[in-house]
């Protein structure tokens, strides 16, 4: 019995030694262990809890957004506007003194007042081609008092331009350039957007020639709509944007993210002369209406009733015992005006026209100015604690008011 046990022990020892030798030197000779399979509905007891498994929770990075297509669409329609003004040399008063002329002689032509006028650069700005036959929209202050105007196109061509008409009250002007020859290609006119689809927060591009450095595109958003009472123009309804607008951008394009025109860059709020992120543009609806009137008639015709209006302050509301704080106080009525003929009196508070509420004097001016002379409108007023309705025939705004 003892001998059998010794034989078994020696055999096991030899087999174990052989196994460890093969596992160390030739592990591929040994059969691979079977991987446990998880049946449907069964859980893997050997797997760590799901909560501690590493997970890739990071979302793929968004594709970089670009407004290259919008810029490429609008850039050819934006031009540089260079103006010059004739300056005459002023003679010194001594030149008109006979005694001085007796001792020193008559000065040459460069010293005589009124001789040899020369062209001096008076300003630069931007413009937007609005029709392929050569009509360009810009600001009135860009071309005001200019004796000659030159337009530089995006492709490098330079053309002489003439003023078709201007409207200082909206600070808009229309220029016209003629093709170099009959075979010249049509000019690239910009597309017009609808203001109904424009809202605060929309991405916009400002295109122009800031500081004369060349065509530049800046990007921002619409910061506000309907800005008025800024003292910039007589009729104000600006788009406010934080897209960088600097001197030289005036008259350039403010476009939407598709490259369509939504405004004409006009002014900036700045204490240093540079952009502080508050710029103003004339909405395309106003610009288009003014442009079409100027092209058709050479001027702009607006409605007028002949009243002076004042903002309705809380103190005035309390003084007049008014139930509402919106409206416009009639501070004066011009004699012989449509308002005077209809019986409007100073002290009346106007708060609606044809059922449309009027919240402030600027809204009243814009609403009346948009009417055609001869139209009749129903004005709702408050007089001595009573509400009355008056029909007024809209007149034509006198040129003397411009």
Secondary structure per residue as TSV (DSSP state, phi and psi in degrees):
chain	resnum	aa	ss	phi	psi
A	1	X	-	360.0	-42.1
A	2	X	H	-65.3	-37.7
A	3	X	H	-66.9	-36.6
A	4	X	H	-64.0	-40.2
A	5	X	H	-64.3	-41.0
A	6	X	H	-64.5	-39.6
A	7	X	H	-64.0	-40.3
A	8	X	H	-64.7	-42.7
A	9	X	H	-65.1	-40.9
A	10	X	H	-66.7	-38.8
A	11	X	H	-64.5	-44.0
A	12	X	H	-62.5	-41.0
A	13	X	H	-62.1	-43.7
A	14	X	H	-64.5	-42.5
A	15	X	H	-64.5	-43.0
A	16	X	H	-63.3	-41.5
A	17	X	H	-62.4	-40.7
A	18	X	H	-65.4	-39.6
A	19	X	H	-63.5	-46.9
A	20	X	H	-65.6	-33.8
A	21	X	H	-66.7	-45.2
A	22	X	H	-66.5	-41.9
A	23	X	H	-62.8	-29.9
A	24	X	H	-82.8	-45.5
A	25	X	H	-91.9	-36.5
A	26	X	-	-133.8	70.5
A	27	X	G	-67.2	-23.3
A	28	X	G	-68.8	-18.0
A	29	X	G	-71.0	-20.8
A	30	X	S	-86.1	146.0
A	31	X	-	-67.8	141.2
A	32	X	-	-70.5	143.3
A	33	X	-	-69.2	142.3
A	34	X	-	-72.8	129.8
A	35	X	-	-77.1	128.6
A	36	X	-	-65.9	135.5
A	37	X	-	-104.8	141.4
A	38	X	-	-97.3	121.8
A	39	X	-	-74.8	159.1
A	40	X	T	-58.1	129.5
A	41	X	T	89.7	-9.4
A	42	X	-	-95.1	154.1
A	43	X	-	-103.9	148.8
A	44	X	-	-86.2	105.3
A	45	X	T	-69.8	-22.9
A	46	X	T	-85.1	-12.5
A	47	X	S	-77.6	147.1
A	48	X	-	-69.8	159.3
A	49	X	-	-56.6	146.3
A	50	X	G	-61.5	-28.1
A	51	X	G	-65.1	-25.8
A	52	X	G	-103.7	2.6
A	53	X	S	-71.4	136.2
A	54	X	-	-64.2	131.5
A	55	X	-	-125.7	143.9
A	56	X	-	-91.5	90.8
A	57	X	-	-91.1	-9.1
A	58	X	-	-72.9	127.9
A	59	X	-	-78.0	153.5
A	60	X	-	-63.1	142.7
A	61	X	-	-60.8	138.7
A	62	X	-	-66.4	151.0
A	63	X	-	-65.5	137.3
A	64	X	-	-65.5	129.8
A	65	X	-	-83.6	145.7
A	66	X	-	-141.8	145.5
A	67	X	-	-111.4	28.2
A	68	X	H	-61.9	-41.3
A	69	X	H	-64.4	-41.8
A	70	X	H	-65.3	-42.8
A	71	X	H	-64.3	-45.3
A	72	X	H	-62.6	-30.1
A	73	X	H	-73.2	-39.4
A	74	X	H	-91.2	-29.5
A	75	X	H	-54.4	-44.5
A	76	X	T	-62.7	-20.2
A	77	X	T	-88.8	-9.0
A	78	X	E	-99.5	130.3
A	79	X	E	-120.9	161.9
A	80	X	E	-94.3	138.1
A	81	X	E	-115.9	118.9
A	82	X	E	-113.8	129.8
A	83	X	E	-120.8	149.2
A	84	X	E	-131.4	154.9
A	85	X	E	-133.4	135.9
A	86	X	E	-74.8	126.4
A	87	X	E	-113.5	132.0
A	88	X	-	-103.9	134.7
A	89	X	-	-68.0	134.5
A	90	X	-	-95.2	130.8
A	91	X	-	-80.5	148.8
A	92	X	-	-70.4	143.9
A	93	X	G	-57.5	-25.7
A	94	X	G	-62.9	-26.2
A	95	X	G	-66.2	-19.9
A	96	X	G	-93.7	-0.8
A	97	X	-	-85.6	119.5
A	98	X	H	-58.8	-36.9
A	99	X	H	-65.5	-43.9
A	100	X	H	-60.2	-45.0
A	101	X	H	-67.4	-29.5
A	102	X	H	-67.1	-42.0
A	103	X	H	-85.0	-33.1
A	104	X	H	-111.0	-4.3
A	105	X	-	81.9	174.7
A	106	X	-	-85.7	127.0
A	107	X	-	-66.0	161.3
A	108	X	-	-73.2	179.6
A	109	X	G	-63.1	-24.8
A	110	X	G	-70.9	-17.1
A	111	X	G	-97.9	-12.2
A	112	X	S	-86.2	132.6
A	113	X	T	-64.1	134.2
A	114	X	T	92.3	-5.9
A	115	X	S	-97.2	149.8
A	116	X	S	51.3	62.7
A	117	X	-	-65.8	147.1
A	118	X	E	-130.4	154.5
A	119	X	E	-83.4	127.8
A	120	X	E	-120.5	135.9
A	121	X	E	-58.5	130.3
A	122	X	E	-113.9	-12.1
A	123	X	E	168.0	168.5
A	124	X	E	-143.2	154.6
A	125	X	E	-164.5	-155.6
A	126	X	E	-134.3	168.7
A	127	X	E	-152.9	168.3
A	128	X	E	-129.5	126.4
A	129	X	E	-73.1	117.0
A	130	X	-	-106.2	-15.3
A	131	X	S	-141.3	142.9
A	132	X	T	-68.8	-13.3
A	133	X	T	-89.6	11.9
A	134	X	S	110.4	8.2
A	135	X	E	-85.3	133.9
A	136	X	E	-127.3	133.6
A	137	X	E	-101.6	133.8
A	138	X	E	-150.2	-174.8
A	139	X	-	-86.6	147.5
A	140	X	H	-63.7	-37.6
A	141	X	H	-70.9	-14.1
A	142	X	H	-73.5	-36.5
A	143	X	H	-111.3	2.7
A	144	X	T	-62.6	132.4
A	145	X	T	68.9	12.1
A	146	X	-	-81.0	140.0
A	147	X	S	-93.2	-24.8
A	148	X	E	-147.4	147.5
A	149	X	E	-132.6	132.7
A	150	X	E	-124.1	138.8
A	151	X	E	-116.8	129.6
A	152	X	E	-105.5	121.6
A	153	X	-	-82.4	166.6
A	154	X	T	-63.4	-27.7
A	155	X	T	-87.6	5.3
A	156	X	S	100.2	-12.7
A	157	X	-	-69.8	147.9
A	158	X	E	-123.3	128.4
A	159	X	E	-129.3	145.3
A	160	X	E	-74.1	141.3
A	161	X	E	-125.2	151.9
A	162	X	E	-125.7	154.5
A	163	X	E	-85.4	122.3
A	164	X	E	-81.8	-37.2
A	165	X	E	177.5	162.7
A	166	X	E	-142.4	160.2
A	167	X	E	-136.9	91.9
A	168	X	T	-59.4	-29.0
A	169	X	T	-69.8	-25.6
A	170	X	T	-109.3	-2.3
A	171	X	T	60.0	45.4
A	172	X	E	-125.4	151.7
A	173	X	E	-148.0	153.7
A	174	X	E	-119.3	128.0
A	175	X	E	-109.6	163.4
A	176	X	E	-136.9	129.0
A	177	X	E	-116.2	145.3
A	178	X	-	-103.4	144.1
A	179	X	-	-63.5	152.4
A	180	X	S	-66.8	-30.5
A	181	X	S	-156.7	169.4
A	182	X	T	-65.3	-23.1
A	183	X	T	-90.3	0.3
A	184	X	S	-64.3	140.5
A	185	X	-	-69.1	153.4
A	186	X	-	-63.0	147.3
A	187	X	-	-72.7	147.4
A	188	X	-	-77.6	101.9
A	189	X	-	-82.4	143.4
A	190	X	-	-79.6	155.0
A	191	X	-	-87.8	147.7
A	192	X	B	-98.0	135.7
A	193	X	-	-93.4	167.3
A	194	X	-	-98.2	128.9
A	195	X	G	-68.9	-16.8
A	196	X	G	-64.3	-26.8
A	197	X	G	-95.0	5.8
A	198	X	-	-96.9	130.2
A	199	X	-	-140.3	165.1
A	200	X	T	-62.6	131.9
A	201	X	T	100.7	-11.8
A	202	X	-	-67.5	143.2
A	203	X	E	-74.2	134.6
A	204	X	E	-134.1	155.9
A	205	X	E	-119.1	132.8
A	206	X	E	-105.8	124.3
A	207	X	E	-122.7	130.2
A	208	X	E	-175.2	-157.7
A	209	X	-	-125.8	69.9
A	210	X	G	-67.2	131.0
A	211	X	G	57.6	14.9
A	212	X	G	72.8	16.6
A	213	X	S	-78.9	-15.1
A	214	X	-	123.2	173.7
A	215	X	-	-61.2	129.5
A	216	X	E	-137.3	141.9
A	217	X	E	-117.4	127.7
A	218	X	E	-122.6	153.1
A	219	X	E	-121.8	143.7
A	220	X	E	-163.3	-156.0
A	221	X	E	-129.4	167.1
A	222	X	E	-75.7	117.2
A	223	X	E	-86.7	-32.0
A	224	X	E	-165.2	160.3
A	225	X	E	-125.5	153.0
A	226	X	E	71.8	28.4
A	227	X	E	-68.1	132.0
A	228	X	-	-146.7	-178.3
A	229	X	-	56.9	39.0
A	230	X	S	-98.2	-12.3
A	231	X	S	76.5	19.5
A	232	X	S	-89.7	-52.4
A	233	X	-	-125.1	167.3
A	234	X	S	-67.7	-44.4
A	235	X	S	-111.4	115.2
A	236	X	-	-123.9	134.8
A	237	X	-	-160.6	59.8
A	238	X	E	-79.4	151.9
A	239	X	E	-89.0	126.2
A	240	X	E	-98.5	136.9
A	241	X	E	-142.0	153.0
A	242	X	-	-98.2	5.1
A	243	X	S	-62.7	132.1
A	244	X	-	-60.2	118.6
A	245	X	-	-122.2	127.3
A	246	X	-	-129.4	168.7
A	247	X	T	-52.7	129.9
A	248	X	T	106.8	-21.4
A	249	X	-	-77.4	-16.6
A	250	X	T	-55.7	132.2
A	251	X	T	88.9	-8.1
A	252	X	-	-80.1	-177.0
A	253	X	E	-96.5	139.4
A	254	X	E	-110.6	116.0
A	255	X	E	-116.1	163.0
A	256	X	E	-84.0	-175.9
A	257	X	T	-70.4	-7.7
A	258	X	T	-100.9	0.3
A	259	X	S	87.1	14.8
A	260	X	-	-95.5	146.2
A	261	X	E	-71.8	128.0
A	262	X	E	-119.5	-10.8
A	263	X	E	-170.5	164.1
A	264	X	E	-109.3	116.8
A	265	X	E	-60.4	131.2
A	266	X	E	-128.4	-45.0
A	267	X	E	-150.8	163.4
A	268	X	E	-132.0	154.7
A	269	X	-	-97.6	117.7
A	270	X	-	-153.8	141.8
A	271	X	S	-98.9	-13.1
A	272	X	S	-116.6	-8.4
A	273	X	S	97.1	-12.2
A	274	X	S	-104.8	176.7
A	275	X	-	-73.7	132.0
A	276	X	-	-115.3	15.3
A	277	X	S	86.3	11.7
A	278	X	-	-128.8	100.7
A	279	X	E	-121.8	158.9
A	280	X	E	-129.9	139.8
A	281	X	E	-132.2	144.9
A	282	X	E	-78.6	126.6
A	283	X	E	-59.1	150.6
A	284	X	H	-64.4	-27.7
A	285	X	H	-63.9	-46.0
A	286	X	H	-65.9	-45.6
A	287	X	H	-61.6	-40.4
A	288	X	H	-68.8	-40.7
A	289	X	H	-63.7	-45.6
A	290	X	H	-63.4	-43.7
A	291	X	H	-59.4	-47.5
A	292	X	H	-64.4	-38.2
A	293	X	H	-66.4	-41.7
A	294	X	H	-66.1	-43.4
A	295	X	H	-64.3	-36.8
A	296	X	H	-78.7	-42.6
A	297	X	H	-122.8	-11.0
A	298	X	S	87.6	-4.0
A	299	X	S	-152.1	178.2
A	300	X	-	-117.1	128.9
A	301	X	-	-106.1	129.8
A	302	X	-	-127.6	156.9
A	303	X	E	-76.4	159.7
A	304	X	E	-160.7	140.4
A	305	X	-	-122.8	-10.1
A	306	X	-	83.1	45.5
A	307	X	E	-125.9	152.7
A	308	X	E	-104.2	129.6
A	309	X	E	-116.8	155.4
A	310	X	E	-134.8	146.4
A	311	X	E	-67.3	142.5
A	312	X	-	-88.3	100.0
A	313	X	-	-86.7	162.9
A	314	X	H	-56.6	-33.9
A	315	X	H	-66.5	-40.7
A	316	X	H	-68.7	-37.5
A	317	X	H	-59.6	-42.8
A	318	X	H	-68.6	-39.1
A	319	X	H	-66.8	-39.0
A	320	X	T	-90.5	1.0
A	321	X	T	54.5	50.7
A	322	X	-	-89.7	143.4
A	323	X	S	-80.4	-14.5
A	324	X	-	-129.0	158.9
A	325	X	S	-104.0	-2.0
A	326	X	-	-99.8	156.8
A	327	X	S	128.8	-175.3
A	328	X	E	-136.1	131.3
A	329	X	E	-84.0	127.6
A	330	X	E	-78.3	107.0
A	331	X	E	-89.1	-22.5
A	332	X	E	-162.6	152.9
A	333	X	E	-129.3	125.3
A	334	X	-	-74.7	134.2
A	335	X	T	-64.8	133.0
A	336	X	T	81.2	4.2
A	337	X	S	-83.2	165.9
A	338	X	H	-56.0	-38.2
A	339	X	H	-65.6	-40.7
A	340	X	H	-65.0	-41.2
A	341	X	H	-65.1	-28.8
A	342	X	H	-85.9	-6.7
A	343	X	T	95.6	13.2
A	344	X	-	-68.4	138.8
A	345	X	-	-126.1	151.6
A	346	X	T	-59.6	138.8
A	347	X	T	101.3	-16.6
A	348	X	-	-67.8	147.5
A	349	X	E	-114.1	116.1
A	350	X	E	-94.5	127.0
A	351	X	E	-129.8	0.8
A	352	X	E	-161.5	144.1
A	353	X	E	-129.6	120.1
A	354	X	T	51.3	38.5
A	355	X	T	82.5	-5.4
A	356	X	E	-92.6	122.5
A	357	X	E	-61.5	144.7
A	358	X	-	-116.8	117.3
A	359	X	-	-96.0	-24.4
A	360	X	S	-157.5	167.9
A	361	X	H	-58.8	-35.5
A	362	X	H	-64.4	-40.4
A	363	X	H	-63.2	-38.6
A	364	X	H	-63.1	-46.3
A	365	X	H	-62.9	-45.4
A	366	X	H	-64.1	-40.1
A	367	X	H	-67.9	-42.9
A	368	X	H	-70.6	-40.6
A	369	X	H	-63.6	-28.2
A	370	X	T	-76.2	-9.4
A	371	X	S	-85.1	151.2
A	372	X	-	-83.0	136.5
A	373	X	T	-54.9	134.9
A	374	X	T	104.4	-20.5
A	375	X	-	-67.3	149.1
A	376	X	E	-110.4	133.0
A	377	X	E	-129.6	151.3
A	378	X	E	-98.4	117.8
A	379	X	E	-102.2	130.2
A	380	X	E	-107.0	123.4
A	381	X	E	-130.0	166.3
A	382	X	E	-120.4	125.1
A	383	X	E	-136.7	121.3
A	384	X	T	52.2	49.9
A	385	X	T	68.2	9.6
A	386	X	E	-120.3	144.6
A	387	X	E	-93.5	132.2
A	388	X	E	-131.4	159.5
A	389	X	E	-121.6	135.0
A	390	X	E	-133.6	133.6
A	391	X	E	-96.3	131.4
A	392	X	E	-126.0	133.7
A	393	X	E	-83.8	117.4
A	394	X	-	-67.0	132.7
A	395	X	E	-100.1	-179.0
A	396	X	E	-94.7	130.8
A	397	X	-	-64.0	123.2
A	398	X	-	-64.3	146.5
A	399	X	G	-65.3	-28.8
A	400	X	G	-62.5	-20.3
A	401	X	G	-81.7	-13.2
A	402	X	-	-79.0	360.0
